[in-house]
Amino acid sequence: MHWLFTGHLRVDKLTVKIANLPASLRGTKLVQLSDFHYDGLRLSEEMLEKAIALSNEAEADLILLTGDYVTDDPTPIHQLVRRLKHLESRCGVYAVLGNHDIQLSHSKAEVTDAFTSIGVHVLWNQIAYPLGQELPLVGLADYWSREFYPAPVMNQLDSATPRIVLSHNPDTAMILQKWRVDLQLSGHTHGGHIVLPGIGPLVFYYKKLLKKLPKKWRRWITLLLGDSSKVVRYWEWAQGFHRVANNQLYVNRGLGTYRPGRLFCPPEVTVITLI
């Protein structure tokens, strides 16, 4: 499936302005990778190797991973980390977990331990300071877990302090409006999978299309393509940069290909420069 309509891996570059960012941190370069779904089916070794090479070519200050490293069985994480240990950045590699990484009772521990073995820091409702005290990095529990409680974490930070937040599911941006979020990095949506050029992700119009079809057709199409409402609520944030009230959100299209495949929605390595 990794080759079906996937398209070429693309490097998306953007510059993000952060209010009150200390002069010493201006020009900081972040690389974001997301949604590997590394299981022997949804991500080729060739694309993974290229993504790692492109990440290293960016000469990042910090590499950030935003979830769904495996699909169901966590076992492939041990092979994946043997690849990801070659990632290079000045201040390390930090990660949060996605819904697929906690699917089985032992998945969270197994994925976390595997990352820890190669020096990747997994944040689960935690704050880290890889870039110093002036720009905290917040990593939240997955939205669908029973431990998604941002308040105790976010309330530890002074509202005058800029911060970056890692949260796998972009729907959390609606909840996080209660706090200052200078940049939220998310994944989960795979960019909407199928994108209509010049219009946007097809899934955004999915429900409207279904209503026009006979009921017997709806059932079969839902079985084939899935129920989009069970993935995210805010499909308008399926990919790219968005402003959510006073906060800023970037959603990575991911590397792995999941059903129904990709069309005009290439896998992505994101390079972000802070100013």
PyMOL commands that set and color helices and strands:
alter all, ss='L'
color gray80, all
select helices_A, chain A and resi 23-25+45-57+77-84+99-102+107-117+150-154+172-178+190-192+202-211+215-225+228-230+235-237
alter helices_A, ss='H'
color red, helices_A
select strands_A, chain A and resi 10-16+29-33+62-66+93-96+121-122+126-128+137-139+164-166+183-186+195-196+200-201+240-244+247-251+268-274
alter strands_A, ss='S'
color yellow, strands_A
deselect
rebuild
show_as cartoon
